[in-house]
Amino acid sequence: MTILGVETSCDETSAAVIQGGKLLSNVVSAQLFHQEFGGVVPELASRAHQRLIVPVVEEALAKAGVERNDVDGIAAVYGPGLIGSLLVGLSFSKAMAMGLGLPFIGVNHMEAHIFSNLIEEPTPAFPFVNLTVSGGHTQLVLVKNFFDYELLGETIDDAAGEAFDKVAKMLGLGYPGGPNVDAKAKLGNPKAIQFPRPYLEGRPHHFSFSGIKTAVLYYLKREGLQGTLIQENRLSDICASFQSAVVEVLVHKLISAAGQHSVENIAIAGGVSANTELRSSAQRAAEQHGLNLFIPRFEFCTDNGAMVAMVGYEKFRAGKFSHFELTVQPNLSLVI
């Protein structure tokens, strides 16, 4: 069975091929020009997807050594995400599937992130608790089996990745902010500044990061650092202290959820799962609590076609196909 997966939910145009459960290719074209605008510009993103979708898919097929007629099914993300970006990938994939007479499989972007931990061995055994952390989402999900999920909690305001990007902008570190903050934090003291840790008493599995972000803003105002060039050592301390606060909350809630639901396997996915402090802190906590931690390789952390193709592969095996009338859903929730 050969599945082509297409991902265009935001600013990465990606396509991948999975055959018999094994990944043969994963091509990602990132839209780096958004950096000059300090964030993703939706209209420009969708136009870039239009230019890139055909060559990216052709490259994915070529690298996999697969012809179009060898493909058995096509999977594409239909939400959540930017409506214009989603439309490009979904329209292309439905048209290609219809033209080749193949089954089409619509994929939930949040579900695909969970499946990023199922692309390569070792993979977590069911059930496991998955923490998805990205620029637009922060969710804790109990994954009971394929396509059987319980949403335990999510952010009530800013996503973790969004907080990283906004703090990076305050500090003049550019976009995307997450990797830049992570790099500076490695040189700083995480205990230099005591930023708040919002644990949300009474809502143990939900998240809130707007308070930490605002605390950084107030600190900069109080110290007279707004609009000025911050000394390198002080900048590193701010990044390390902010990152420490966010990571501490994320790891605490992940471990807590695992204990409450008596699971031995935990996983992290999404763009922020590439953060080095989150990885190391989660690994230490997992070892302390006797848990098995799974985090995908860096190339599968950000949006990619491989995770979409993996969902498509398992849905194909289960006979879960989509109608060609399926439309984009920018605010799609994880199906429970």
C-alpha positions as CSV (number, residue, x, y, z in Angstrom):
1,M,0.0,0.0,0.0
2,T,1.4,3.4,-1.1
3,I,0.1,6.6,0.4
4,L,1.0,10.2,-0.6
5,G,0.5,12.7,2.2
6,V,0.2,16.5,1.6
7,E,0.6,19.2,4.3
8,T,-0.1,22.9,3.7
9,S,-1.8,24.1,6.9
10,C,0.5,27.1,7.4
11,D,3.8,28.1,5.8
12,E,5.4,24.7,5.0
13,T,4.6,23.0,1.7
14,S,5.3,19.4,2.2
15,A,4.6,16.0,0.6
16,A,5.7,12.5,1.7
17,V,5.3,8.9,0.5
18,I,4.7,6.0,2.9
19,Q,4.7,2.4,1.5
20,G,3.8,-0.6,3.6
21,G,4.1,1.6,6.8
22,K,7.7,2.7,5.9
23,L,8.6,6.3,5.0
24,L,10.2,6.5,1.6
25,S,10.4,10.3,1.2
26,N,9.5,13.5,3.0
27,V,10.0,16.8,1.2
28,V,9.5,20.1,3.0
29,S,9.7,23.6,1.5
30,A,9.7,26.3,4.2
31,Q,8.6,29.8,3.3
32,L,11.5,31.8,4.8
33,F,10.4,35.1,3.4
34,H,7.9,35.5,6.2
35,Q,10.8,36.4,8.5
36,E,11.0,39.9,7.1
37,F,7.4,40.5,8.2
38,G,7.9,39.1,11.7
39,G,5.3,36.4,11.2
40,V,3.3,34.4,8.7
41,V,1.3,36.6,6.2
42,P,-1.7,34.4,5.2
43,E,-2.1,35.7,1.7
44,L,1.5,35.4,0.8
45,A,1.6,31.9,2.3
46,S,-1.3,30.6,0.1
47,R,0.3,32.1,-3.0
48,A,3.6,30.4,-2.2
49,H,1.8,27.1,-1.7
50,Q,0.3,27.5,-5.2
51,R,3.8,27.8,-6.7
52,L,5.3,25.0,-4.7
53,I,2.7,22.3,-4.4
54,V,3.4,20.7,-7.8
55,P,7.2,20.6,-7.6
56,V,7.2,19.4,-4.0
57,V,4.8,16.5,-4.8
58,E,6.8,15.6,-7.8
59,E,10.0,15.6,-5.8
60,A,8.5,13.4,-3.1
61,L,7.4,10.9,-5.6
62,A,10.8,10.9,-7.4
63,K,12.7,10.5,-4.1
64,A,10.5,7.6,-3.2
65,G,11.0,6.0,-6.6
66,V,7.2,5.9,-7.1
67,E,5.1,6.8,-10.1
68,R,1.7,8.4,-9.8
69,N,0.1,5.2,-11.0
70,D,1.7,3.3,-8.1
71,V,-0.1,5.4,-5.5
72,D,-3.0,3.8,-3.7
73,G,-4.4,6.7,-1.8
74,I,-3.9,10.4,-1.2
75,A,-4.1,12.1,2.2
76,A,-4.2,15.9,2.9
77,V,-4.8,18.2,5.8
78,Y,-8.2,20.0,5.8
79,G,-7.8,21.8,9.2
80,P,-7.0,23.4,11.5
81,G,-4.9,26.1,9.8
82,L,-4.9,29.1,7.5
83,I,-7.9,28.9,5.2
84,G,-6.0,29.9,2.1
85,S,-3.1,27.5,2.7
86,L,-5.4,24.6,3.5
87,L,-7.4,25.3,0.3
88,V,-4.3,24.8,-1.9
89,G,-3.3,21.4,-0.5
90,L,-6.8,20.1,-0.1
91,S,-7.9,21.2,-3.6
92,F,-4.7,19.8,-5.2
93,S,-5.0,16.5,-3.4
94,K,-8.7,15.9,-4.1
95,A,-8.1,16.8,-7.8
96,M,-5.2,14.4,-8.1
97,A,-7.1,11.6,-6.3
98,M,-10.1,12.1,-8.5
99,G,-8.0,12.2,-11.7
100,L,-6.2,9.0,-10.8
101,G,-9.4,7.3,-9.5
102,L,-7.9,6.9,-6.0
103,P,-9.4,7.1,-2.5
104,F,-9.0,10.4,-0.8
105,I,-8.4,10.8,3.0
106,G,-8.9,14.1,4.9
107,V,-6.5,14.5,7.8
108,N,-6.9,16.5,11.0
109,H,-3.6,18.5,11.4
110,M,-3.7,17.9,15.2
111,E,-4.1,14.2,14.7
112,A,-1.2,14.2,12.3
113,H,1.1,15.7,15.0
114,I,0.2,12.8,17.3
115,F,1.1,10.4,14.5
116,S,4.6,12.1,14.1
117,N,5.6,9.8,16.9
118,L,4.4,6.7,15.0
119,I,6.5,7.3,11.9
120,E,9.7,5.6,13.1
121,E,10.6,3.0,15.6
122,P,10.6,3.0,18.5
123,T,6.9,4.0,18.8
124,P,4.8,4.4,21.9
125,A,2.4,1.6,22.7
126,F,-1.2,2.4,23.4
127,P,-2.4,4.0,25.5
128,F,-0.1,7.0,25.8
129,V,-0.4,10.7,26.7
130,N,0.6,13.1,24.0
131,L,1.6,16.7,24.5
132,T,1.3,18.7,21.3
133,V,3.0,22.1,21.5
134,S,3.2,24.4,18.5
135,G,2.8,28.0,17.4
136,G,-1.0,27.7,17.3
137,H,-1.8,24.9,19.7
138,T,-1.0,23.4,23.1
139,Q,-2.9,20.2,23.9
140,L,-2.8,17.2,26.2
141,V,-4.4,14.1,24.6
142,L,-4.9,10.6,25.9
143,V,-4.3,8.4,22.9
144,K,-6.2,5.2,23.6
145,N,-5.7,3.6,20.1
146,F,-5.7,4.7,16.5
147,F,-8.4,7.4,16.0
148,D,-9.5,7.0,19.7
149,Y,-8.6,10.1,21.7
150,E,-9.6,11.9,24.8
151,L,-8.8,15.6,24.9
152,L,-7.5,16.2,28.5
153,G,-6.7,19.9,28.2
154,E,-5.6,22.7,26.0
155,T,-4.5,26.3,26.2
156,I,-7.1,28.9,27.3
157,D,-5.2,31.7,25.6
158,D,-1.8,31.8,24.0
159,A,-0.2,28.6,22.7
160,A,3.3,27.9,24.0
161,G,4.9,28.5,20.6
162,E,2.9,31.8,20.2
163,A,4.3,32.9,23.6
164,F,7.9,32.1,22.4
165,D,7.4,34.1,19.2
166,K,5.9,37.1,21.0
167,V,8.6,37.3,23.6
168,A,11.2,36.9,20.9
169,K,9.7,39.9,19.2
170,M,9.8,41.9,22.4
171,L,13.5,41.1,22.7
172,G,14.3,41.9,19.1
173,L,15.2,38.3,18.2
174,G,13.2,38.0,15.0
175,Y,10.9,35.3,13.6
176,P,10.5,32.4,14.2
177,G,11.1,33.2,17.8
178,G,11.3,29.7,19.3
179,P,14.7,28.6,18.0
180,N,16.2,32.0,18.7
181,V,15.0,32.1,22.3
182,D,16.2,28.5,22.7
183,A,19.7,29.4,21.4
184,K,20.1,32.4,23.7
185,A,18.7,30.5,26.7
186,K,21.6,28.0,26.5
187,L,23.9,30.9,27.5
188,G,21.8,32.2,30.3
189,N,20.8,31.6,33.9
190,P,17.3,30.1,34.1
191,K,17.0,31.3,37.8
192,A,18.0,34.9,37.1
193,I,14.4,36.1,36.9
194,Q,11.4,34.4,38.6
195,F,8.7,34.6,36.0
196,P,5.3,33.1,37.0
197,R,4.3,29.4,36.5
198,P,0.5,29.3,35.8
199,Y,-0.6,25.8,36.9
200,L,-4.3,26.8,36.9
201,E,-5.6,25.3,40.1
202,G,-8.8,23.4,39.4
203,R,-7.9,22.9,35.7
204,P,-4.9,20.6,36.0
205,H,-4.5,19.8,32.3
206,H,-5.2,23.2,30.8
207,F,-2.6,25.8,29.9
208,S,-2.2,29.6,30.0
209,F,0.8,31.4,28.7
210,S,-0.4,34.9,28.3
211,G,0.6,35.7,31.9
212,I,4.2,34.6,31.4
213,K,4.4,36.7,28.2
214,T,3.0,39.7,30.0
215,A,5.4,39.2,32.9
216,V,8.3,39.5,30.5
217,L,6.8,42.7,29.0
218,Y,6.4,44.2,32.5
219,Y,10.0,43.2,33.4
220,L,11.3,45.0,30.3
221,K,9.3,48.1,31.2
222,R,10.4,48.1,34.8
223,E,14.1,47.7,33.9
224,G,13.9,50.3,31.2
225,L,14.8,47.8,28.5
226,Q,12.0,48.4,26.0
227,G,13.2,49.7,22.7
228,T,16.9,49.5,23.7
229,L,19.7,47.1,22.8
230,I,19.8,44.6,25.6
231,Q,23.3,43.4,26.8
232,E,24.0,39.9,25.6
233,N,24.4,38.3,29.0
234,R,21.1,40.0,30.3
235,L,19.3,38.9,27.1
236,S,20.4,35.3,27.6
237,D,19.2,35.4,31.3
238,I,15.8,36.7,30.2
239,C,15.4,34.0,27.5
240,A,16.6,31.2,29.9
241,S,14.2,32.4,32.7
242,F,11.2,32.7,30.4
243,Q,11.9,29.3,28.7
244,S,12.4,27.7,32.1
245,A,8.9,28.9,33.2
246,V,7.2,27.6,30.1
247,V,9.0,24.3,30.0
248,E,8.4,23.6,33.7
249,V,4.6,24.0,33.3
250,L,4.5,21.8,30.1
251,V,6.5,19.0,31.7
252,H,4.7,19.1,35.0
253,K,1.3,18.8,33.3
254,L,2.4,16.0,31.0
255,I,3.8,14.0,33.9
256,S,0.7,14.7,36.0
257,A,-1.6,13.5,33.2
258,A,0.3,10.3,32.8
259,G,0.0,9.6,36.5
260,Q,-3.7,10.4,36.6
261,H,-4.4,8.0,33.7
262,S,-1.9,5.3,34.8
263,V,0.0,5.2,31.5
264,E,3.7,4.3,31.1
265,N,4.3,6.0,27.7
266,I,4.3,9.7,27.1
267,A,5.0,11.6,23.9
268,I,5.6,15.2,22.7
269,A,4.9,16.6,19.2
270,G,4.6,19.9,17.4
271,G,7.1,22.5,16.5
272,V,8.0,23.4,20.1
273,S,9.0,19.7,20.7
274,A,12.3,20.7,18.9
275,N,13.1,22.9,21.9
276,T,16.2,21.5,23.5
277,E,15.3,22.4,27.1
278,L,11.9,20.8,26.7
279,R,13.4,17.6,25.4
280,S,16.0,17.4,28.2
281,S,13.7,18.4,31.0
282,A,11.0,15.9,29.8
283,Q,13.6,13.2,29.6
284,R,14.8,13.8,33.2
285,A,11.2,13.9,34.5
286,A,10.3,10.7,32.6
287,E,13.2,8.8,34.1
288,Q,12.4,10.1,37.6
289,H,8.8,8.8,37.3
290,G,9.6,5.5,35.4
291,L,8.0,6.6,32.2
292,N,8.9,6.0,28.5
293,L,9.3,9.3,26.6
294,F,8.9,9.5,22.8
295,I,9.8,12.6,20.8
296,P,10.1,12.6,17.0
297,R,13.3,13.6,15.1
298,F,13.6,17.3,14.5
299,E,12.4,17.0,10.9
300,F,9.1,15.5,12.1
301,C,8.5,18.1,14.8
302,T,7.4,21.0,12.5
303,D,4.7,20.6,9.9
304,N,5.5,17.8,7.5
305,G,3.9,15.5,5.0
306,A,5.2,12.4,6.7
307,M,2.9,12.7,9.6
308,V,0.0,13.3,7.2
309,A,0.9,10.2,5.2
310,M,1.1,8.1,8.3
311,V,-2.4,9.1,9.3
312,G,-3.5,8.4,5.7
313,Y,-1.8,5.0,5.8
314,E,-3.6,3.9,9.0
315,K,-7.0,5.3,7.8
316,F,-6.6,3.5,4.5
317,R,-6.0,0.2,6.4
318,A,-9.1,0.9,8.5
319,G,-11.2,1.8,5.4
320,K,-11.7,5.4,6.7
321,F,-12.0,7.4,3.5
322,S,-13.4,10.9,2.9
323,H,-15.9,12.3,0.5
324,F,-14.6,14.6,-2.3
325,E,-17.1,17.2,-1.0
326,L,-14.9,17.6,2.1
327,T,-14.1,21.3,2.7
328,V,-11.4,23.1,4.7
329,Q,-12.1,23.8,8.4
330,P,-9.7,26.4,9.7
331,N,-10.9,25.9,13.3
332,L,-11.2,22.1,13.2
333,S,-11.0,20.5,16.7
334,L,-9.4,17.2,17.4
335,V,-12.1,14.5,16.8
336,I,-12.9,12.8,20.1
